[in-house]
Amino acid sequence: MPQPASPAPSASSEEDIVLLCVPASSAYLGVLRTATAGLAARMHFTLDEIEDLRIAVDEACAILLALTPDDSELTCRFVVLPDVLTVETSILTASNEAGLPPGESFAWQVLSALTDEVSALAVDGRATIRLTKRRPA
């Protein structure tokens, strides 16, 4: 079962926040994958970890794109901490019943396998999937 996304952490002096908003179209997912790879590389993740994150962000966005009207925006918020990268993807949905995949779904299993934590929340017509990846000690 997808875990609810907790409120976004407040900004601290140790974190950087990068916010990207793109049209809700699969044509723009490359922008988000590239940003993900760039930030993960900056944090010195391994090539395999970078690719896992790229795939996870792509999968999370694909899930969300299926829930939204065509004229919406896909928002991707990256929170960069010294050893943790959190990627929060969100989108306006066509209804308040977002239809996020259940925890036993294949898509959710993919997200869980590629990241350290995954959670989802659908509230007030907005669906959000949060992915967290920690750098090994």
Backbone as a chain_set.jsonl record, in Angstrom:
{"seq": "MPQPASPAPSASSEEDIVLLCVPASSAYLGVLRTATAGLAARMHFTLDEIEDLRIAVDEACAILLALTPDDSELTCRFVVLPDVLTVETSILTASNEAGLPPGESFAWQVLSALTDEVSALAVDGRATIRLTKRRPA", "coords": {"N": [[0.845, -1.179, 0.0], [0.648, 2.212, -0.854], [2.491, 4.622, 0.939], [1.424, 7.481, 2.804], [2.448, 10.713, 1.758], [4.439, 12.748, 3.737], [4.259, 16.085, 5.147], [6.188, 18.547, 3.373], [9.611, 19.016, 4.23], [10.88, 21.77, 6.16], [12.89, 24.413, 4.827], [16.391, 24.311, 5.301], [19.685, 25.479, 6.221], [21.421, 23.66, 5.152], [20.318, 22.487, 2.933], [19.502, 22.409, -0.542], [17.057, 23.556, -2.779], [15.481, 22.683, -5.698], [13.228, 23.593, -8.117], [11.191, 22.532, -10.67], [8.899, 23.138, -13.232], [6.995, 21.737, -15.707], [5.2, 21.333, -18.814], [2.444, 19.043, -18.689], [3.266, 16.546, -20.167], [4.578, 13.729, -21.843], [6.661, 14.373, -23.472], [8.298, 16.132, -22.133], [9.551, 14.767, -20.126], [12.2, 14.025, -20.367], [13.623, 16.301, -19.635], [13.233, 16.353, -16.874], [14.383, 13.902, -16.166], [17.043, 14.416, -16.873], [17.685, 16.542, -15.154], [17.451, 15.2, -12.727], [19.54, 13.298, -12.968], [21.741, 15.034, -13.14], [21.711, 16.345, -10.62], [21.995, 14.139, -8.901], [24.5, 13.214, -9.709], [26.062, 15.372, -8.931], [25.928, 14.976, -6.233], [27.522, 12.833, -5.944], [26.545, 10.219, -6.333], [26.634, 6.792, -7.378], [27.06, 5.557, -10.77], [25.134, 3.552, -11.282], [23.251, 4.104, -9.248], [22.453, 6.647, -10.034], [21.22, 6.062, -12.485], [19.147, 4.423, -11.543], [17.659, 6.335, -10.101], [16.902, 8.062, -12.195], [15.227, 6.37, -13.686], [13.26, 5.86, -11.746], [12.159, 8.44, -11.309], [11.144, 8.912, -13.861], [9.213, 6.848, -13.997], [7.508, 7.568, -11.833], [6.56, 10.033, -12.753], [5.251, 9.182, -15.1], [3.16, 7.701, -13.994], [1.752, 9.789, -12.763], [1.097, 11.424, -14.962], [-0.911, 10.008, -16.202], [-3.091, 10.666, -14.738], [-4.001, 13.248, -15.101], [-5.505, 16.226, -16.573], [-4.931, 17.342, -19.983], [-3.935, 19.991, -20.152], [-2.411, 20.637, -17.95], [0.237, 21.195, -15.476], [3.285, 19.599, -14.667], [4.969, 19.26, -11.735], [8.159, 19.217, -10.307], [9.986, 18.808, -7.517], [13.061, 19.065, -6.127], [14.886, 18.186, -3.335], [17.889, 18.74, -2.007], [20.108, 17.402, 0.11], [23.072, 16.943, 2.16], [23.55, 14.077, 2.117], [21.266, 12.981, 1.048], [18.807, 12.75, -1.456], [15.752, 14.01, -2.308], [12.947, 13.637, -4.298], [10.127, 15.134, -5.333], [7.307, 14.673, -7.058], [4.511, 16.174, -8.57], [1.083, 16.774, -9.512], [-1.848, 18.32, -10.872], [-4.975, 16.754, -10.591], [-7.641, 15.135, -12.418], [-9.796, 14.677, -10.835], [-10.858, 14.528, -7.344], [-10.434, 11.986, -6.463], [-7.702, 10.481, -6.869], [-6.5, 8.054, -7.886], [-4.012, 6.775, -7.525], [-1.487, 4.236, -7.807], [-1.908, 1.049, -6.14], [-0.008, -0.308, -3.348], [0.833, -2.894, -3.954], [1.03, -2.978, -6.662], [2.694, -3.324, -9.869], [4.03, -1.023, -10.794], [4.41, 0.381, -8.404], [6.061, -1.372, -7.038], [8.342, -1.239, -8.629], [9.136, 1.438, -8.154], [9.679, 1.243, -5.4], [11.803, -0.561, -5.406], [13.814, 0.863, -6.644], [14.39, 3.108, -5.123], [15.086, 4.436, -1.801], [12.989, 5.203, -0.178], [9.521, 5.575, -0.749], [6.573, 7.403, -1.235], [3.116, 8.391, -1.381], [0.519, 10.768, -2.021], [-2.724, 12.023, -2.229], [-4.507, 14.842, -2.406], [-6.919, 17.4, -2.235], [-7.315, 17.6, -5.072], [-4.732, 17.303, -6.079], [-2.101, 15.195, -6.849], [0.678, 13.553, -5.464], [3.89, 12.138, -5.621], [6.526, 11.033, -3.722], [9.953, 10.491, -3.739], [12.814, 9.108, -2.231], [16.278, 8.988, -1.976], [19.181, 7.775, -0.523], [22.618, 8.481, -0.062], [25.095, 6.015, 0.106], [26.87, 5.289, 3.143]], "CA": [[0.0, 0.0, 0.0], [1.45, 3.423, -0.863], [2.53, 5.377, 2.18], [1.111, 8.885, 2.582], [3.584, 11.631, 1.769], [4.351, 13.676, 4.853], [4.493, 17.455, 4.685], [7.551, 18.839, 2.936], [10.424, 19.571, 5.305], [11.186, 23.19, 6.001], [14.226, 24.641, 4.282], [17.457, 24.557, 6.257], [20.871, 26.029, 5.574], [22.169, 22.576, 4.526], [19.631, 21.926, 1.777], [19.197, 23.19, -1.735], [15.788, 23.158, -3.369], [15.364, 22.971, -7.124], [11.838, 23.401, -8.505], [10.962, 22.575, -12.113], [7.522, 22.946, -13.68], [6.963, 21.509, -17.147], [3.878, 20.903, -19.262], [2.117, 17.653, -18.385], [3.418, 15.793, -21.41], [5.744, 12.841, -21.802], [7.736, 15.007, -24.244], [9.149, 16.909, -21.234], [10.134, 13.929, -19.078], [13.655, 14.05, -20.528], [14.133, 17.435, -18.851], [13.245, 15.946, -15.468], [15.397, 12.84, -16.019], [18.36, 15.052, -16.953], [17.882, 17.273, -13.898], [17.669, 14.181, -11.7], [20.894, 12.758, -13.141], [22.704, 16.08, -12.812], [21.758, 16.556, -9.172], [22.545, 12.931, -8.282], [25.942, 13.199, -10.0], [26.648, 16.41, -8.069], [25.985, 14.408, -4.891], [28.453, 11.705, -6.018], [25.93, 8.905, -6.413], [27.276, 5.951, -8.391], [26.336, 5.538, -12.051], [23.95, 2.706, -11.121], [22.276, 4.837, -8.43], [21.935, 7.726, -10.873], [20.28, 5.461, -13.44], [17.964, 4.021, -10.771], [16.874, 7.543, -9.834], [16.313, 8.52, -13.467], [14.117, 5.464, -14.0], [12.211, 6.069, -10.743], [11.492, 9.713, -11.598], [10.379, 8.69, -15.085], [8.053, 6.013, -13.652], [6.599, 8.368, -11.004], [5.921, 11.018, -13.638], [4.327, 8.464, -15.986], [1.982, 7.41, -13.177], [1.003, 11.031, -12.564], [0.582, 11.927, -16.234], [-2.144, 9.287, -16.51], [-4.154, 11.149, -13.861], [-4.204, 14.685, -15.227], [-5.961, 16.77, -17.853], [-3.825, 17.668, -20.887], [-3.408, 21.359, -20.039], [-1.871, 20.792, -16.61], [1.69, 21.255, -15.319], [3.929, 18.613, -13.813], [5.943, 19.932, -10.887], [9.17, 18.332, -9.742], [10.722, 19.533, -6.476], [14.228, 18.32, -5.669], [15.479, 18.672, -2.089], [19.246, 18.196, -1.991], [20.809, 17.455, 1.393], [24.413, 16.387, 1.966], [23.568, 12.649, 1.807], [19.925, 12.536, 0.672], [18.098, 13.466, -2.517], [14.319, 13.747, -2.315], [12.307, 14.136, -5.504], [8.687, 15.156, -5.121], [6.609, 14.982, -8.294], [3.093, 16.38, -8.296], [0.283, 17.186, -10.657], [-3.28, 18.466, -10.639], [-5.692, 15.6, -11.116], [-8.956, 15.402, -13.001], [-10.794, 14.589, -9.761], [-10.267, 14.373, -6.015], [-10.073, 10.574, -6.327], [-6.548, 10.506, -7.772], [-6.221, 6.794, -8.563], [-2.613, 6.368, -7.421], [-1.433, 2.764, -7.802], [-1.779, 0.423, -4.819], [1.335, -0.735, -2.979], [1.199, -4.182, -4.545], [1.092, -2.852, -8.119], [4.027, -3.438, -10.458], [4.647, 0.312, -10.823], [4.849, 0.729, -7.049], [7.186, -2.248, -6.728], [9.489, -0.663, -9.332], [9.568, 2.621, -7.396], [10.242, 0.788, -4.121], [13.085, -1.224, -5.654], [14.808, 1.809, -7.155], [14.637, 4.181, -4.16], [15.096, 4.007, -0.408], [11.651, 5.449, 0.346], [8.552, 6.096, -1.707], [5.274, 7.663, -0.628], [2.181, 9.067, -2.273], [-0.551, 11.495, -1.356], [-3.677, 12.691, -3.115], [-5.288, 15.748, -1.58], [-7.424, 18.623, -2.872], [-7.118, 17.607, -6.512], [-3.31, 17.239, -6.412], [-1.46, 13.919, -6.522], [2.117, 13.717, -5.258], [4.718, 10.962, -5.323], [7.819, 11.454, -3.17], [11.01, 9.478, -3.811], [13.992, 9.479, -1.45], [17.464, 8.143, -2.2], [20.281, 8.138, 0.356], [23.949, 8.087, -0.492], [25.667, 5.078, 1.076], [27.863, 5.869, 4.065]], "C": [[0.887, 1.237, 0.0], [1.365, 4.132, 0.48], [2.169, 6.831, 1.899], [2.386, 9.721, 2.621], [3.4, 12.583, 2.935], [4.601, 15.088, 4.338], [5.951, 17.678, 4.334], [8.349, 19.428, 4.092], [10.689, 21.048, 5.059], [12.633, 23.342, 5.55], [15.219, 24.898, 5.41], [18.674, 25.057, 5.485], [21.676, 24.954, 4.85], [21.519, 22.045, 3.257], [19.479, 22.942, 0.657], [17.882, 22.668, -2.266], [15.774, 23.619, -4.813], [13.929, 22.645, -7.51], [11.705, 23.57, -10.009], [9.494, 22.32, -12.386], [7.552, 22.83, -15.195], [5.535, 21.165, -17.551], [3.67, 19.411, -18.988], [2.077, 16.839, -19.666], [4.667, 14.931, -21.305], [6.921, 13.423, -22.587], [8.714, 15.762, -23.349], [9.799, 16.067, -20.136], [11.657, 13.871, -19.173], [14.301, 15.176, -19.737], [14.254, 17.029, -17.387], [14.253, 14.825, -15.211], [16.803, 13.437, -16.013], [18.667, 15.825, -15.678], [18.175, 16.301, -12.757], [19.102, 13.648, -11.771], [21.947, 13.792, -12.753], [22.838, 16.302, -11.319], [22.35, 15.342, -8.457], [24.05, 12.829, -8.521], [26.665, 14.213, -9.123], [26.819, 15.89, -6.642], [26.892, 13.175, -4.822], [27.781, 10.347, -5.85], [26.679, 8.11, -7.479], [26.458, 6.016, -9.683], [25.069, 4.685, -11.963], [22.867, 3.422, -10.312], [21.65, 5.982, -9.221], [20.901, 7.183, -11.856], [19.01, 4.989, -12.737], [17.06, 5.224, -10.497], [16.194, 8.071, -11.091], [15.09, 7.68, -13.828], [12.954, 5.699, -13.029], [11.449, 7.368, -10.997], [10.628, 9.575, -12.848], [9.102, 7.898, -14.787], [7.036, 6.806, -12.823], [5.852, 9.389, -11.864], [4.922, 10.355, -14.579], [3.041, 8.107, -15.246], [1.115, 8.656, -13.059], [0.392, 11.557, -13.853], [-0.734, 11.249, -16.62], [-3.341, 9.825, -15.731], [-4.601, 12.579, -14.147], [-4.832, 15.085, -16.56], [-4.758, 17.237, -18.675], [-3.196, 19.036, -20.661], [-2.792, 21.651, -18.676], [-0.351, 20.946, -16.644], [2.14, 20.148, -14.382], [5.025, 19.349, -13.049], [6.884, 18.904, -10.285], [10.024, 19.169, -8.786], [11.829, 18.625, -5.959], [14.732, 18.973, -4.385], [16.818, 17.958, -1.949], [19.864, 18.469, -0.623], [22.174, 16.821, 1.205], [24.43, 14.911, 1.549], [22.228, 12.103, 1.329], [19.39, 13.413, -0.459], [16.641, 13.036, -2.465], [13.741, 14.399, -3.558], [10.807, 14.008, -5.304], [8.019, 15.591, -6.418], [5.137, 15.152, -7.98], [2.394, 16.966, -9.509], [-1.162, 17.401, -10.213], [-3.979, 17.282, -11.271], [-7.067, 16.007, -11.623], [-10.058, 15.358, -11.94], [-10.081, 14.469, -8.425], [-9.892, 12.93, -5.722], [-8.93, 10.307, -7.3], [-6.279, 9.195, -8.494], [-4.746, 6.423, -8.575], [-2.548, 4.845, -7.301], [-1.315, 2.22, -6.382], [-0.356, -0.085, -4.592], [1.772, -2.043, -3.595], [1.294, -4.118, -6.06], [2.546, -2.95, -8.61], [4.746, -2.09, -10.439], [5.184, 0.687, -9.443], [6.042, -0.121, -6.631], [8.467, -1.743, -7.399], [10.029, 0.534, -8.553], [10.244, 2.218, -6.086], [11.614, 0.147, -4.297], [14.188, -0.241, -6.028], [15.179, 2.92, -6.171], [14.656, 3.615, -2.746], [13.729, 4.176, 0.242], [10.782, 5.967, -0.783], [7.231, 6.29, -0.972], [4.415, 8.425, -1.624], [1.071, 9.703, -1.458], [-1.432, 12.125, -2.419], [-4.605, 13.524, -2.244], [-5.695, 16.968, -2.391], [-7.118, 18.698, -4.366], [-5.669, 17.628, -6.961], [-2.762, 15.904, -5.938], [0.048, 14.135, -6.476], [2.753, 12.367, -4.985], [6.08, 11.482, -4.888], [8.773, 10.266, -3.159], [12.211, 9.978, -3.013], [15.102, 8.472, -1.709], [18.583, 8.671, -1.296], [21.596, 7.672, -0.24], [24.519, 7.133, 0.549], [26.761, 5.743, 1.913], [29.27, 5.518, 3.651]], "O": [[1.817, 1.302, 0.804], [0.293, 4.227, 1.079], [2.561, 7.37, 0.864], [3.288, 9.463, 3.418], [2.327, 13.161, 3.106], [5.095, 15.27, 3.225], [6.842, 17.071, 4.926], [7.83, 20.247, 4.851], [10.719, 21.515, 3.921], [13.485, 22.507, 5.852], [14.917, 25.619, 6.361], [18.688, 25.056, 4.254], [22.525, 25.28, 4.021], [22.119, 21.223, 2.565], [19.348, 24.145, 0.879], [17.62, 21.467, -2.212], [16.021, 24.787, -5.114], [13.46, 21.535, -7.259], [12.058, 24.612, -10.561], [8.908, 21.389, -11.834], [8.067, 23.709, -15.886], [4.741, 20.747, -16.708], [4.613, 18.621, -19.05], [1.012, 16.493, -20.179], [5.683, 15.349, -20.749], [8.061, 13.005, -22.384], [9.849, 16.01, -23.757], [10.526, 16.605, -19.301], [12.331, 13.686, -18.16], [15.409, 15.02, -19.224], [15.256, 17.324, -16.735], [14.902, 14.797, -14.165], [17.657, 13.011, -15.235], [19.79, 15.769, -15.176], [19.045, 16.555, -11.924], [19.789, 13.56, -10.754], [22.938, 13.455, -12.106], [23.948, 16.432, -10.804], [23.122, 15.497, -7.512], [24.792, 12.405, -7.636], [27.759, 13.941, -8.629], [27.733, 16.303, -5.928], [27.016, 12.549, -3.77], [28.374, 9.426, -5.289], [27.287, 8.69, -8.378], [25.314, 6.47, -9.685], [24.036, 5.062, -12.516], [21.689, 3.35, -10.66], [20.456, 6.253, -9.09], [19.836, 7.773, -12.037], [17.913, 5.138, -13.276], [15.841, 5.138, -10.645], [15.034, 8.481, -11.047], [14.052, 8.211, -14.223], [11.796, 5.733, -13.444], [10.222, 7.391, -10.907], [9.502, 10.07, -12.883], [8.029, 8.247, -15.278], [5.835, 6.726, -13.081], [4.646, 9.578, -11.706], [3.853, 10.911, -14.831], [1.953, 8.202, -15.812], [-0.102, 8.595, -13.231], [-0.721, 12.084, -13.837], [-1.573, 11.853, -17.288], [-4.483, 9.476, -16.031], [-5.511, 13.072, -13.48], [-4.706, 14.369, -17.554], [-3.689, 17.496, -18.122], [-2.015, 19.217, -20.959], [-2.669, 22.816, -18.295], [0.27, 20.843, -17.702], [1.448, 19.811, -13.421], [5.897, 19.98, -13.646], [6.455, 17.851, -9.813], [10.696, 20.115, -9.199], [11.565, 17.55, -5.421], [14.976, 20.179, -4.355], [16.877, 16.738, -1.794], [20.108, 19.618, -0.252], [22.414, 16.206, 0.165], [25.244, 14.527, 0.709], [22.064, 10.888, 1.214], [19.503, 14.638, -0.428], [16.328, 11.849, -2.564], [14.008, 15.567, -3.84], [10.284, 12.908, -5.127], [8.149, 16.743, -6.831], [4.567, 14.373, -7.216], [3.009, 17.561, -10.394], [-1.641, 16.742, -9.29], [-3.616, 16.854, -12.367], [-7.581, 17.078, -11.297], [-11.129, 15.936, -12.129], [-8.86, 14.325, -8.371], [-9.102, 12.677, -4.813], [-9.177, 9.94, -8.449], [-5.854, 9.232, -9.648], [-4.273, 5.816, -9.536], [-3.461, 4.231, -6.749], [-0.698, 2.848, -5.521], [0.404, -0.268, -5.543], [2.97, -2.281, -3.746], [1.614, -5.127, -6.689], [3.489, -2.693, -7.863], [5.929, -2.019, -10.108], [6.276, 1.242, -9.324], [6.938, 0.365, -5.941], [9.547, -1.81, -6.812], [11.233, 0.635, -8.317], [11.267, 2.79, -5.711], [12.486, 0.293, -3.441], [15.363, -0.49, -5.759], [16.183, 3.603, -6.368], [14.289, 2.462, -2.521], [13.348, 3.39, 1.109], [11.242, 6.699, -1.659], [6.822, 5.439, -0.181], [4.915, 9.021, -2.578], [0.728, 9.248, -0.367], [-0.938, 12.693, -3.393], [-5.383, 12.993, -1.451], [-4.891, 17.507, -3.152], [-6.708, 19.746, -4.866], [-5.395, 17.941, -8.119], [-2.933, 15.524, -4.78], [0.619, 14.809, -7.332], [2.228, 11.558, -4.22], [6.71, 12.27, -5.592], [8.456, 9.192, -2.647], [12.58, 11.148, -3.115], [14.887, 7.261, -1.665], [18.89, 9.863, -1.306], [21.677, 6.603, -0.846], [24.437, 7.405, 1.746], [27.473, 6.633, 1.447], [30.227, 5.921, 4.312]]}, "num_chains": 1, "name": "protein.A"}
